[in-house]
Amino acid sequence: MEDLLNIAKNAFPSVSGIEKVEGIQDEVEILWDKWGIPHIYAKSANDAYFAQGYIHASHRLWQLEFFRRVTSGELSEIVGEATLDRDKHYRTLGLHRIAKRSVENLRKNPNNEIFQGLKSYVKGVNVGIQKALENLPLEFAIINIKPQVWTLEDSLRIMSLIEWGLGGWSYTLELLREHLIMDLGVEMADKIIPLYSGAKIDRSKGSNGWVVSPNKSNSGSVLFANDPHLNLTLPSIWILMHLSCSDFNSIGSSFPGVPVIILGHNDKIAWGATTVHTDNVDLFKLEINPENKNQYMYNGKWVDFEVVNEPISIQGSSSPLDYKVKLTKFGPIMKYLELETKTHKIKLPGKYAMKWTSYIANLEDSLEGFRMINSASNWEEFREAVGKITVTPQNFIYGDVEGNIGHQHGGRLPQRRFGDGAMVTPGTDEKYNWSDLVPFEKMFSIYNPDYGFVYTANYNEEKAPNGVLLAQDSNRPYRQLRIKKLLQGKEKFSFEDFKSFQLDLFTEEAQELLPIMLNYVKGKVQSNQLREVITLLENWDYYLTKNTVAGTIYKIWFQESLRIILVPLIGKELFDIYLTSNPFELKRLFKIYGDNNEELEEKLLAALENTIMFLSERLSSDINKWKWGNLHKVVLTHPFSQANEEAKMLNIGPFKIGGDGNTLCNGSFDPMNNYENIVGPSFRHIHDLSDWDKSIGVIPGGQSGLPFHKHYNDLMKLWLRGKYVPLLYTKEAISKNLEGIFNLIPN
């Protein structure tokens, strides 16, 4: 243990001193504040990006290596066969092919500032790696590998990974519908999940964002709040950072592997994002030549697949696995579906090719868009920047120091010639293929609405604004309803109000569904224990805190009701795959029974009895110990701990926590893994635009990805308690809260 601790500590980079480096034009000053946030002061944008890359490599090197291996399908090289399906999936998906194409595009104009900025960032990462080679982080020492040289493609692959994580899920619903139609027929399939009108999905990844005008703010300036909900990883998905140079002065969250500030503010504007619930991925069912399996039908002719060799190295194997990916006019033939980072083989007859907007759009344009946002000073410049972005569509929210607010969709959507993307599309002819991508001019936009606020929580109140179909399916509306009610509930708002909104645990879902469920079972209750449970549920205030007992009963009853209704219809395997992302609406499933209320009543009563049995066995025979936090916990899990019991000391947690996917303070959980909280607010930030030094933010875990570092876990308890750290902006305020001053000087 002592040896490991020494290895870990030797890898800690200095936050004070001077270092000579190759790759910068002028001296760069880095002020480290006491919360572990680096404030980078450079003369040029390129030097700022170099320093950003250097810091990412210094504090998040294992995370960079992990991301690089995930995106390129190279985990099995260090892990073995346990990750082989995941590697095959990512080789098929082809994030590395997207990145390669983007770099080729960038190289066509070598003087382009985006290309130059990315090159500077990559140089910074590699200088950081060279420095780290003297004392590599603990993870590299344990598995005895060295980090490879970072490349332009690596950074662009990570951008592609972010996008896939936000929007790559929609094809899984097409597969579900295909399964149900094949197994149960169209009529029953439509009762389980709507085939034509769109489903409401309990998708864990989401985000909240809202902005109010000065006339609705106690400070007389714009008030702004945003908290993206992403997987709770170790280290955090984000690292907070401040980049100041001649082109921009931006502070907020950055993504390791990628230059620029992604979410935050500069001296004129604040911006944030939530994902627009869109469908930018479609599956096309191919007709294979019965006499030649390497051909498929397209426009009345048999066309050869393009076959790409993707050999996969596996730890412990003397030779790589011969893996081939088949590409079509639409995209690759998919062999796996991915939900909540779990990979499952597609078990359907036939071949399905996937089309994704990222196979058409230029990823490098998104980098340019975010750089332009960093330097934007008004709504027009902001919209021009957002118009460049090609990723999965985002709700960009905006506020500026002049008192303006806005909400703009950015990203790319398909224009379909056929269908709506909810079900698998025929793949035999060009007439079924997409015609183009939707132009930015048609995207949804609001600026300074009369009611004085903008808000978003992934639910589209219009399915097709400006005639552009976002998606047939949609997120559940409960978080959005809650934000709207809160913003309509007062004339003026304070900074403290916005904090309480981000921590809000009221569940609109339970308020809607629980009375309906209770009405079905109340008349059938006979035991005293059931009567006690019913009384608790009837008196619940619908706040899903970590101490609620009624909330625990409701959440388990909800899950058990789904199980008892669906497993006999669709089978346990399919149910288990889709349960965590839950595309099944309980109220819709009730309609399966038609007027036969008695059967439904018996099912719900049995589900409630199962709930009591589950909680008694899992928690206690004492009902007072059925607190949500005793079941629903958050653990920031180090990847090594999944393979080695001793490595659990690298984890942060477990901690008891409230919420679920439908509360503003998102506590999405995995019912297949002990109800563990898997998604939550990955970055909370709030800004009062009257004074940028009042800005606050927090991430789960800490700034550093280095185990045992003081900034490895120091923000976790603040995040849990709903506390924040200052996002100091002026040099004067930063200088009063210093941990160290570090200077990079040209060699």
N, C-alpha and C positions, 0 to 999 in steps of 0.2 A: 504493500500500500504506500509506504514512504517513497519507494522508487517512483511509483506512478505520480505521486504528488510533486516530486522534484521535476519530473519530465514536464508535467503540466505547467508548473510555475516558471520553468526556464523558457517556455514559449510565450510568456506574457510580453507584449511589446511595450516599449517605453512611451510615456506621454509627455516627457520633457527631454529637451536636448536638441541637438542639430545633427542632421544626416545629409551627406552628399549623395546625390543620385543622378543617374543619367536619365534624360527624358523630359526635363522641364526647362523652360527658357529663363524664368526668374524665380526668385525666392518665394516660397509658399509658407505662410504662417498658419499653424493649426492650434487653436485654443480649445483645450479639452475642458469642459465644465465638469462639475462634481457628480453629475448624473451619467457621465460617460458619453455625452454628445460632443462630437467634434465640430468645431466651427472653422471652416477652411477659408482663408483669405488669400486669393491669388490675383495676379494682374490680368491673366487671360483665362477664358473658359477652358482651353486645353489643359492648362496647368491645374485648374480646379478639378477637372475630371481625372487627371493623373493622380492627384492626392486622394480623390475619392476611391479610385481603384486600389491604391496602396493601402488605405485603411480597410477596405473590404477584405483584402487578402490578409491583412495583419490580424483581424479579429474574427473573420468568418471563413477561414481557409477550408476547413472541413466541409462547411455548408456549400462552398463553391465546388469542391470536388464531388460532393454528393449530387448536387444539381447537374453537374456536367455528365456524370455517369448515368443518371436517370434519363436525361434528355437524349443521350446517344445510345441507350440500351447497353450499358457496359457495367451494370452492377454485378452480374454473375462472375465477372472476372475477379472480383475480390470477395464475393459472398458464396458463390457456388450455385447449385441448381435451384435453391430456394427462390431465387428471383428470376428464374429463366422465363417464365410466362410474362413477367413484367417487361423484361428486355425485348422479348419477341414483339410484344404489343407496341413498345416505343419505336422499335425498328420499322414496324409496319406503318405506324402513324407518321413517321418521317419528319420530326422536328429538325433533325440534322439536315435533311434535304431542303427544307424551307430556309434554314439559316445559310446554307451554302449558296442558294440562289440570291439571297439578299446581299451577301458579301460580294458576289459577282457583280451585282447591280451597282454597289457602292464603288467598286474598283473602276468602273467606267468613267467616273469623275473624281479622280484622286484629290483634287483641291477642294472638294465639297466639305463644308465645315462639319457636317454630321460625320462623315468618314474620318476627318482629322480628329474630331472629338472622341470618337469611339477608339481610334488608334491610340490616343493619349491615355484613355482609360485603361485599355489592355496593357499598355506599357507599365502603368502604375501597378496593376495587378501583378505583373511578372516581376517587377522590382520588389514588391511585397513578398512574393513567393521566394525569390532568391534570398531575401533577408531571413525568411522563416526557415529555410533549409538548414540554417545553423542550429536551430532548436525547434524541430517540427512539433505542432500541436499533438496532444495526447493520442488522438484517434489514429494518426499516421504511424505513430510509434507502436501502438497495439497491434495493428494489422500489417505493419512492416511494408508500407508502400510510400512512394514519394509523389507529390503532386506534379502533374504534367504542366508544360508551358501552356499558359492561357492564350486563347486565340479569339479573333473577331467572331468566328462562328460560335464559340462557346457562349459569348454574351448574347448573341441573337437567338441561340437555342433556348436560353433561359427566358428571354422575352416571349418566345413561342410557348414555353411551358406555362408561363403565367396565363397566357390567353387560353390555352387548352383547359387549364384548371377552372377558368371562369365560364367557358362556354361549350366545352366539348362533351357535355352530358346528354344533349337532346336526342342523339341517335339511339340512346339506350331505351327511350320510350317507344321509338319505332320498333325496336326489337321486341319489347314487351307486348305491344299490340299484335305483332306478327305471331308471337307465341300463342297469345290468347285466341286469335282468330283460327289458327291451325288446330288448337286443342279443343276449343269450346264452340266455335262457330261465331259468326258476326254478331248475332243478337245478344248472346250472353257476354261476349267480349265487350260490347258497348255498355253493358250494365256495370261491368267491373271498372272499366276506364273508358271515358268517352272517346269514340273513334272520330267524330266529326265536329264536335263543338269545343274541344279542348278540355284538358284536365287541369285541376289546381294542385300543384305539387308542393310537398313539404320539403323543399330543397334546402339543405343546411347552409350552404354558402350564400351569403347575401350581404347586405350592408344597409346602413341608414345614413341619410344626409338631409339637413334642412338649413335654410338661411332665412333670416327675417330682415326687413327693411328698417332704416333708422327710426321711422315713426312707430315701429312696434318694439323698439329696443329701449331699455332704461338708460343706456349710455348715450343715446342719440346717434349711434353709429350702427352699421351692419353688424349683426351677430351671426356666427357661422358655426356649424357642428357637422362632423362626419365621423363614422366609424365603420370601416370595411370589415366584414365578417369572413374570415378565411380559416383554413386549418390551423389549429394550435400546435405549432411545431417547436422543436428545440434544435438550434436557436430559433428565435422569432423569424417570421418571414421578412420582416422589415428591420432596418437599422436606421435610427434617426440621425439626421445630418444637416449641416448648414453649409451651403456653397455661396461664396461671395466673390464676385469678380467684376470686370468692366461691363459684361453683358447682362448679368443678373445677380440678384441677392436673394436666394431662396432657401427656406428652411422647411423641413418636414420629413417624410419617410422616403427612404431609398431602398432599392431592391438589390441585394448582393449579386453581383455579376453584370449589373446594368448601370450606366451613367445616368445623371440627372436626378432631380427630386421628382418623385412621382405624385405625391399628394402633400399639400402644404400651402405656403404663401410666399410672396415676394414683397417688395415695398409698396405695391399698389393693389394687388388682388390676392384673394384666398380662393383655393379650389379644392374640390374633393370629388369622389366618384362612388357610385354604386353600379352594379351590373344591371343593364336593361335585360329583362327576361326575354331573350330572343332565341330564335331557332336558326342558327347559321351553319348547321350540319345536317346533311340528308344522306340516307342510305338508298342505293339503287340495286334492285334485284336483277342479277344477270341471267341470261340464257347461255349455257355453256354448250359448245359443239359436242354432240354425243360421240363423234369420231375423233375429236382432238381436244383434250381437256385444257390445252393451252390457248384456246380461242373462245371468244364470246361474240354474241350477235350485236351488231351496231349498224343502224341504217340499212338493214337488209343484207349485210355481209358479215362473214366470220372474220373477226379482227384478232390479231395476235396480242396477247398480254405483253407488256414490257416487264421483263423479269430483272429484278435488282438483287444481286448477291449481298447478303448481310451476315457474314460469318460472325458467330458469337463465341468469344472466349469464356471458358468456364473454369473457375478455380478447381484444381485437382484433376483436370482433364488434359491429356497430352496434346490434343488437337482441337481446333475450334469446331463448333457445331455448324454444319452447312445449313444456313437458313436463307430462304428466298422470299422476297416480297413481290407480289404481282400487282402491277399498276394498270389502270384502265383510263378511258376518256374522262371518267368521273374522279377517280382517285384510287387509293389502294383497296384491295380486298381485305376486309376486316376479319380477324379471327378471334378477337377478344372484345369484351365490353369492360369499361372501367367506371366504377362507382365508389365515391369516397375513398379513393386511392387503392381500392381492392380490384384485382383483375380477375375476370371470369371468362372461360371459353364460351364462345357463342355456340349453342347447341341447337342450331336450326338447319334443316336441309337447304341446300342451295348456296350460292355465293352472293355476297353483298359488298358492293363497292361504296366507299364513303367519299362524299364531296364536302369540303370545308372551305369557308371563305378565305382562310389563311393559305390555301393552295393557289389562290388567285391574286389576293392583295399583296402589296409589297410591305413586308415587315419593317424595313428600314424607314418607311414613311412615318411610322408610329414614333420612332426615336426622334425624328425631326419635329413631330407634333409636340412631344413632351418638352423638347428643348425650347420650342417657341412659347409654350405655356409658361415656362420658367421666367421668360423675359417679357411676357405680355403685361400691358399696363392699363388696358381697358377691355370692354366687352367685344369690340370689333376685332381686336388683336387676339383675344382669347378664342373667339369663334373660328377665326382663320386657322389658329393652331389646332383646335379640336377637329377641324375639317381634314387635317392631314392624317389623323389617327385611323388605323385600319384594323385594330384588334376587335374582339368580341364587343359589340356595342355597350357603351357605358353611359350612365346618367352623370354628366359632369355638372356639378353645382358650383355657383360662382357668387362672389361678393367683392365689392371694391371700396376703396377709401372715399370715393365720391358719393357713396350711398346707393349704388346700383346693385341689383341681385339678378340672377338668371339660372336657367336650367336648360342644358343643351345635350341632345343625344350625339354621341360621336362613335365612330366605328363603322363596320361594313356589314350589310345585310344582303342576302341573295334576292335577285329577281327571278321568280320561278315561272317557267312556261306551263307547268303542270302541277296540280295539287297544292297542298298547303304545308307540306313537310311533316305533318303529324304521323303519317303512316309511310311505310316503305313504298318507294316510287319504282315503277318499271324502269329497267335499265337497258332497253333494247334499241332505243332510237334517240336521235338528237332532240326530237320534240319533247322528250321528258326531261332533258337537261336544263340547267339554269341558262338564262339568256345573258345575264350580266350581274353586276352589283348595284345596289340602290345608290344613287348620287347623294352626296351630303346635303344638297339643297332641299331634299325632301324630308330630311330628318327633323324630328320633333324639337321645338325651341320655344322657350318662354323668357321674356325679359321684362322686369319690373311689373309684375301683375298687380292689379288694383287692390287685391286682398292682402298684399304686403308680405307674402312669404312663398318660398318654394320648398318642396319636400319630395323625398323619394326613398322607397324601401323595397325596390325590385319588382313591385307589382305595377303592371301597366293598366292604368284606369281606362285607357283606350287601347284596344287590341291592334288597331290599324290607324294611327294618327297620320294625317296627310295622305291617306290611301295606301300607306306602306304597312303590310302585315309584319308585325314584330314576331309573333308566334301564336299558334293555336293554343298551346298550353301556356299556363301562367303560374307564377308563384302564388302561394296563398296570400290573401290581402291583409292579414291581421296586423302585422307591424305597421303597414302603411295607414290602416284605419286608426291605429293608436296615435301615430304621429299627427295625423290630421286633426283628431279630436283634441290633442294637447295644444296644437297651434291655434285652434279655434276657441280654446277655453279661456284665453286671457287677452286683454288689449295690448299689454306690453310685457316683454320678457327680459329676464336678467341672465347674467352669466351662470348663476346658481341654478336657474331653471333648466338651462341646457345640460348642466351636469346631471341633474336628477332625471332628465329625459333619457340620457344615455344609459342610466343605471336602472331604468324602469322595468319592473318584472310583472306588470299586469298582463294577463293573457286574454285577449279578445276571443281567441279560439274556444277556450273553456267556457267563457260567458255565453257563447252561442251554442255549443254542443252539449255541455253537461246537463242543462235542464231537459233537453230532448231525451238523453240517455236515461235520466232519472225517471221520467214519465213512463218509460217502457217497463221498468223493473219494480217501481214502488209497490204496486199491488200484489206482487208475488213474494215479497220479503216475509220470511217467517222467523228466522233465528234472531236472537238479541244482538249478536255480533253484527249481522247485516244491518239491523236497524240503527246501530251505533254508527256504522260506516255511512249510511244514507243521511243521517242527521249531520254528520261532519261535512259531507259534500254539499248539502243544502245550505249550510251556514258559512261556506267558504267565501272569502272576499275576492277570489280570482287572482291573488298575487302569488306567483310561483317562486316564493323565497326558498332559501335553503332549509328553513325551519318549518315549512308548511307540511302538515300530514295529509290534509284533504287533497292538496295538489299532487302529492305522490300517488295517492289512490287513483285520482283521475288519470294521470299519465299512464299508469300501468293498466288500468281498465281500458283505456283507449287502445293500447297496444294489443291487449288480450282479445279485445273485440275484433280488431282487424284479423288476428290470427284465427280465431274460432270461426269467422265467416269465410275467410279466403283460402285457408290451407285445404279444406275439402274440395274446393273448386279448382285451384290453380296448382296445388302441390307445394310441399314444403321447400323444395329447392328454389323454385322461382320466387316464392314469397320471401325467403331469407335473403336472396340477392337484392331485392328491391326494397326491403323493409326500411333500411336506414334513410334512403332518400324519399321514401313513401309517396308514390304518386296516386295512392288510393284515398278517395274521399269517403269518410265513414257515412255521412248522410246519404250519399249516392248508393252505397252498398245496402243501406236499409231498404231501398226500393226493390231490391232483388226479391224480397218476400211479398211484394204486392200488398194485398189486404190481409195476408196471413200474419197478423200481429203476434199471435201466440208463439209461432216458431221463432220470430225475432226476439220476443221477450225472453224466451228460454235461452236463446244464444247469449243475450246480454247478461242475463242473470248468471249463467255458467261462467262467462268471462269475468264477472265481478267476484264470484267464488274463487276462480283461479287466481285473481289478483290478491285476495286475502291470503290464500295458501302461499303464493309466491313471496309476499312481503313477510309473512310469518316465518317462512323457512330462511329467507335471505337476510332479514334484519332482526326480527324479534317477535315473540308472541305478544309483547307489550305494544299496543297500537300507538302509544305516545312516542315510540322510537322509530316510527315510520316516516321520519323527516326526509324531505327530498334530498338534502345534502348528504344524508347517510348512504344514499344510493348513487346520486348524481355527483360525480367528482371530476375534477380536472387534473390531469397529469401531463406536464410537458415531457414527452418521451424521447429520450436519446435513442437513435436507431440501434445502437449496440445493445441496449437493454432488452430488445426483443429476442436476441440470440444468446445472451449471457446474463444469468441471474445477478452476478456481482456488479455488472455494469448499471444496475438499477440505481446505484448511488449517483450516477450522472443525471438522473431524472430530476425534475422539479415538481414536487407534489407527492402524493395526492392532496388536494384541497377540496373541501365541501363547497358547492356552488349552486346557485339557483338558476332559474330560467329554462327555456327551451328554444326551439327554432322560431317560435311565433311571438316571443317577447322581445321588446326593443333591445334589452340586454341579452343578446343571443346566447343561448346555452344549448345549442344543438348537440344531440347525443347519439351514440350508437347502441341500439337495443340488443345488437348481437355481441356487444362487448361490455357487459355489466353496466349499461346506461352511462358509460363514460362520456364526458363532455369532449367533443372532437373539433368543434368549430365555435369561434367566438370573436369578439372584437379584437382584431389583430393590431389595430392602431386607433386609439381615440384621440381626436384633436378638436379643440374649441378655440375660436378666435373672436375677440372684440376688436373691430377694426379701428377703434379710437386710439389704441395703443398696442403695437405689435409685441411689446415686452410682457403683456398680460396673457399672451397665448399659452395654452397648456396642452400636454399630450402624454400618452403613455403607451407602452407595448407590453405584452406578457413576457415574463422572463427577464431579460436584460439586454444591454447593448452588445455585450461580447459573447461570442460563441465558444470561448475558451473555458473548459471546465475548471472550476475552483477560482476563476477570476472574480474579483469583487463586483464586477458588472455582469456576471453570468446570470444571476438570479435576483438582483437587488430591486428590480422593478415589479417582481411578481406579486408581492403582498400589496403594493400600492394598487396594482391593476385589480386584484381581487376585492379590495376594500373600496373601489371606486375613487381612488385618489389619482392625482396627476403630478407630473413634474413640469416646471416652467420650460417653455420653448423660447429661451432668451434670444433676442434679436439684435439689440444694439451692443456695440463693443463695450460700452460703459457697463451695462448690466452683466454681460458675460464675464468681464474682468473682475467683478466682485464675487464671482462664484467659480473660480478657477481650480482645476486639478493639476493642470500642467500646460506648458507652452512648448510646442514641438515645431521645429523649422526644417523644411526640406530646402536644400540649396543646390543649384546646378553644379555638377562635377566638372 
